[in-house]
Amino acid sequence: MLIYNIFKMKKNVKIGCCGFPVSRKKYYEKFKVVEIQKTFYQIPEENTLWKWREEAPEDFEFTLKVFQLITHPPSSPTYRKLKMKIEEKKIENYGFFKPTDEVFKAWELTEKAARILKSKILIFQCPASFKQNDLNIKNMEKFFNSIKRNNFIFGWEPRGKWDEKIVEEICKNLNLVHVVDPFKNESVYGVLKYWRLHGIGSYRYKFGEKDFLFLREKIEKENRNEIYVMFNNIYMKEDASAFKKIIEEK
């Protein structure tokens, strides 16, 4: 039984970073998955996306964070990295899953990028300003019931204060994976586990041995087919490498 559990852990756990902390070539040599961040700020040119896919090993996996125009309003500081200009009269049409032409166009661009990269997992991360209320939930329902999934797995990472029962109900109704930082919350629903580790208390936090043991114990208790452990702190490369070594040596 112990040997089986060890084998299962190695097979099902996928460890990587949110973005490339080193050159892509060096990253491909070390890891098997990356979460693309650039698609959140601005969808890259198609030639760039094709280049990434073609240069990566065939079994390398790209997950990606969806275009911020879907999830974040123009008041978000992340829009500073947006290259396109938002017309003043259309500012209210962006973000928070609003059923507008602008949001659905942003989805079309995201979907095309995902298909080029052969991504199966798309992450919808919401700002803390996306609060638990009837309008936001209704807009989520309209958005996800209007788009084609095309075999994608959609992950939703709510930020701020959301009731777990409400989150679970939304995820069940819309077939979403509840994406969490495992040091802050428990995932309440999904066909797999997708963890984004932002650092305990700060993006500058460096994970240590106790943290890695905590993660390993959580993984050992899971029955999911796949668990993604994606580091998103400034020490992401070092921490992901250290945890990957622990899992592989288990």
Residue pairs with C-beta under 8 A, 6 or more apart in sequence:
5 220
6 250
9 219
9 220
9 247
9 250
10 247
10 248
10 250
12 224
12 225
12 226
12 227
13 219
13 227
13 229
13 247
14 32
14 33
14 61
14 226
14 227
14 228
14 229
15 31
15 33
15 228
15 229
15 230
15 231
15 240
15 243
15 244
15 247
16 31
16 32
16 33
16 34
16 35
16 228
16 229
16 230
16 231
16 240
17 27
17 31
17 34
17 35
17 230
17 231
17 232
17 236
17 237
17 240
18 34
18 35
18 37
18 65
18 196
18 230
18 231
18 232
18 236
19 34
19 35
19 36
19 37
19 38
19 232
19 236
20 27
20 34
21 27
21 236
21 237
22 237
24 52
24 55
24 56
25 55
27 34
28 55
28 56
28 57
28 60
30 241
30 244
31 240
31 244
32 59
32 60
32 61
33 60
33 61
33 62
33 63
33 228
33 230
34 60
34 61
34 62
34 63
35 62
35 63
35 64
35 65
35 123
35 196
35 230
35 232
36 62
36 63
36 64
36 65
36 117
36 119
37 65
38 44
39 64
39 65
39 66
39 67
39 110
39 113
40 65
40 66
40 67
40 68
40 78
40 125
41 68
41 78
41 81
41 82
42 67
42 81
42 82
42 83
42 84
43 67
43 109
43 110
43 112
43 113
44 113
46 112
46 116
49 113
49 116
49 117
50 116
52 62
52 117
53 62
53 116
53 117
53 118
56 62
61 119
61 120
62 117
62 118
62 119
63 119
63 120
63 121
63 122
63 123
63 194
63 228
63 230
64 110
64 113
64 114
64 117
64 119
64 121
64 122
64 123
65 122
65 123
65 125
66 106
66 107
66 110
66 122
66 123
66 124
66 125
67 106
67 107
67 109
67 110
68 76
68 78
68 79
68 82
68 95
69 82
69 94
69 95
69 102
69 103
69 105
69 106
70 95
70 97
70 103
70 106
70 107
70 110
70 124
70 143
71 95
71 96
71 97
71 124
71 125
71 126
71 127
71 130
72 78
72 79
72 94
72 95
72 96
72 126
72 127
73 91
73 94
73 95
73 96
73 127
73 129
74 86
74 91
74 94
74 95
75 129
76 95
76 127
76 129
79 86
86 94
90 102
93 100
93 101
93 102
93 103
94 100
94 102
94 103
94 106
95 103
96 126
96 130
96 136
96 139
97 103
97 136
97 139
97 140
97 142
97 143
97 144
98 139
98 143
99 139
99 142
99 143
99 146
103 143
104 146
104 147
107 143
107 147
110 122
111 147
111 150
111 152
113 119
114 122
114 152
115 150
119 152
120 151
120 152
120 153
121 152
121 153
121 155
121 177
121 194
121 228
122 152
122 153
122 154
122 155
123 155
123 156
123 157
123 179
123 194
123 196
124 154
124 155
124 156
124 157
124 176
125 157
125 159
125 179
125 196
126 156
126 157
126 158
126 159
127 159
127 160
128 159
128 160
129 160
130 136
130 158
130 159
130 160
131 160
131 161
132 158
132 160
132 161
132 162
132 163
132 166
137 166
137 170
140 170
140 174
141 173
141 174
144 154
144 174
144 175
144 176
145 174
149 175
153 177
153 191
153 192
154 174
154 175
154 176
154 177
155 176
155 177
155 178
155 179
155 190
155 194
156 170
156 171
156 174
156 176
156 177
156 178
156 179
157 179
157 180
157 196
158 167
164 186
164 188
167 178
167 188
167 189
168 178
168 188
168 189
170 176
171 177
171 178
171 188
171 189
171 190
172 189
176 189
176 190
177 187
177 189
177 190
177 191
177 192
177 193
177 194
178 187
178 188
178 189
178 190
179 187
179 194
179 195
179 196
180 186
180 187
180 195
180 196
181 195
181 196
181 197
181 198
182 195
182 197
182 215
182 218
183 197
183 200
183 211
183 214
187 193
187 194
187 195
190 224
191 224
191 225
192 224
192 225
192 226
192 227
192 228
193 222
193 224
193 226
193 227
193 228
194 227
194 228
194 230
195 227
195 228
195 229
195 230
196 230
196 232
197 207
197 229
197 230
197 231
197 232
197 233
197 239
198 232
198 233
199 205
199 206
199 207
199 232
199 233
199 234
200 207
200 211
203 232
203 233
203 234
204 233
204 234
205 233
205 235
206 233
206 235
206 238
206 239
207 231
207 233
207 235
207 239
207 242
207 243
212 242
212 243
212 246
215 229
215 243
216 246
216 247
216 250
219 227
219 229
219 247
229 240
229 243
231 237
231 239
231 240
231 243
233 239
